[in-house]
């Protein structure tokens, strides 16, 4: 599997390098949106906490009184090709099947934000402007060079050596680099040659508590310490989810690892329920992204106590100061 991923990564990197060369030599030029755009992206394939950062940043902007729009492709959603407005900042106008699971989660967590879906990100920004939004956060935008961005934030996990979308040298395009913390970090001198040290920050992932799926009632981060739980998820890097559960003190007796963006058919839910009754754990725990797809499964939720692990990020204050400095430039 790793060899196939490496080959795919090599071809993907080659394609990105050719595209980047065309933009760097101005053979292709990005188009400007009618509102400032902050892009959040990465060079790793999946699993670098883009969605938690999107929610942190959108919440930060909303708290400062900015009408903020999330611009997302809506991966695997019905509106991915044609586009659509998942939320107008007042109410949710679609489902996770239409807008995609991650944008729908953002809409639930941050109802004041507009959520605009579709491959044509410029069109989404134009629609956001028409509806009165003042600033856009572009999800997974580092490789989407067709759209000009006012600020490029890139997450990078140096532990990942194989599954890279672009070469590490591409990080020099970033305005802000967020590096996942490690005990040892020999790559830092190399990165400081690509970017100014004042634009490089570290982040770590934290357990932000658990919520009951059907009620969304929050419990503390130690809610399952010493308790036997059955876990399931449909994400790119399930080992990170399991690791966080174990760090919280939970005894993970079994974990179903479904493909990323798994839709959870009745068959999948029956498999989980069967294993629950076999092992008799105290609860079932999944990710927030997965809960949007099982929230309507009333029979399953009445039968089984299901909870979601909420992921948070520890970000340096200097990172937020850098965002505030940027906001001063666009006023």
Secondary structure, DSSP 8 states (H G I E B T S, - for coil): -HHHHHHHHHHHHHHHHHHHHHHHTTSS--B--SSEEEEEEESBSS-S-HHHHHHHHHHHHHHTT--EEEEE--TTSTTTTT-EEEEESSSB-S-HHHH-HHHHHHHHH-TTSEEEESS-HHHHHHHHHHTT--EEEEET-TT-TTB--SEEEEEE-TT--S-BSS-GGGGGG-SEEEEE--S--TTHHHHHHHS-GGGEEEEEEEEEEEEETTT--EE-TTTTTT-EEEEEE-SS-HHHHHHHHHHTT-EEEEEEE--TT----HHHHHHHHHHHHHH--SEEEEEHHHHHHHTT-HHHHHHS-EEEEEEEEEE-HHHHHHHHHHHHHT-
